[in-house]
Amino acid sequence: MSLIDDELARAEAQSVERRQQLAKTAVALQSRLKPSALARDAVEELKEVGGDLARSGIAAVRRNPLTVVGVATAITAFVARKPIIRLFRRNPSKARKD
């Protein structure tokens, strides 16, 4: 065998090996890109992020409890503003009638 034949045989063997590697990679990608696998990965990521957010939120509440109470009161007052306004409007009108 000549040098050219040896190099050609090595190149063909290398080509077969690379094609096999490419086929394995393609199969791995197909399994990772299935909708069920993507959904499972997304749920796991959301669990991790949600847990981290909850822990950081609890730590913030422990550091600033009065601020949290103030913000919660402001949000509650905003959400219930119409009933609160009606409550305060009724009392003065009843006091005038008596």
Secondary structure, DSSP 8 states (H G I E B T S, - for coil): --HHHHHHHHHHHHHHHHHHHHHHHHHHHHHHTSHHHHHHHHHHHHHHHHHHHHHHHHHHHHH-HHHHHHHHHHHHHHHTHHHHHHHHHHHHHHHHH-
